[in-house]
Amino acid sequence: VASSLSHAHCTGRSWRAALTRYNAGFSSGIIQACFLDEVGRQTLGVHSNNAARVRLWIDLKSMRDEIDTKMVTYPDLQSPEFVAANPLKKVPGYIRADGTSVFESAVILNYLEDKYSDRTPSFKPPTPEGRQLMDLIIRCHDLYIASPNCTAPGFSHSQGSMYLSADWHGAARAMDLPTRAAKLHEIWKQLSWLEENLEGPYLAGDAQSLADFTWFPTAIFMEFMLPRVFGWPDIFNVAESPFPRLAAWYTMLRAEPAFAKVHDDIWGYWVKMEAEGQFKPILKEVSEDTSGLKFKYP
C-alpha cells in the first residue's frame, strides 16, 4: 500500500502510528508517499505478487527517496489503521496527499505513471495500439489469474489453485478438486494466449511497461509451484518450455537487477513455505484423485 504520510520515516510496526496520525488529520510538514508492502509473517519475507508490481515501478522509476516503504503482516490487514488505507483489507493500496484512498494495483500503477509522467523512463508504450495491448495483457492477468472477483469468503483466484488448501488456509479459502483443476486449466489457457499475443521482446513492445511489472511476479509463483506441485515442465526455462517466447521474456527480465530482487524475495518466501509443508495437502489430494481430473499440462 502506498500512502501519503508525514515525512518521518516509520520502521517496523510504527506504520500504525503514522497512519493513525494521518487519518486523524495531524500530519504536517512535507508529505511523502508511503508504500505498505506485505510479509506473510514477520520472519518469512516479501511475497505478494500484486504489491511487487508497484515495488518494481518504484525501483525502476527511482522513486525510493519519495515513496517510503513499510511492511505489514496478514493480521495487520484487519486493523482499523490499515482498513483506512484499503477497505478491502488487501495489499496494495495508496492514500493520496489529499487523504483519498486508492486501491487495486493496476489503478495505483496507472495513477503513479500519470502523476509522475515527467519522470523517465515512461512505462507506457508510445502509441495508442501499444497502450491498448498493454492494458489488455494487464486486464487478462487481473481478471483471470490474480483476482477472485469477489470479496466474500469461499471465492479464490485462479492463482490460488497452486497453493490454497483447506488444511492450510481453512474452509474460507479452500477449493474442491474440480475447482482446482478448472483453475489450473485457466492458468494454462491464459499462458497460451499470452504466448501468442506478447509483442516482444517485452510483453507490449520494445520497452518495459506496466504489463511486465504485472506478470513477472505472478510468473515467479508459477515457476516455483507448477513443476513441484503438479508436475508441469519448467515453463520459464527456455530449454523445456511449451511457451518459448514467454520463457525468453522471463529469462531476460530475471537478468535485470530490480526484477532479480523481486524474484529472490518471492522465491525465498515460497522456499520457506514449502519447508513448512504448505503444499503437502495439495500433493496428497491430487495424488489420491481417481476421477481423471487434469492437473498437469501440457
Disulfide bonds with the S-S distance in Angstrom:
none
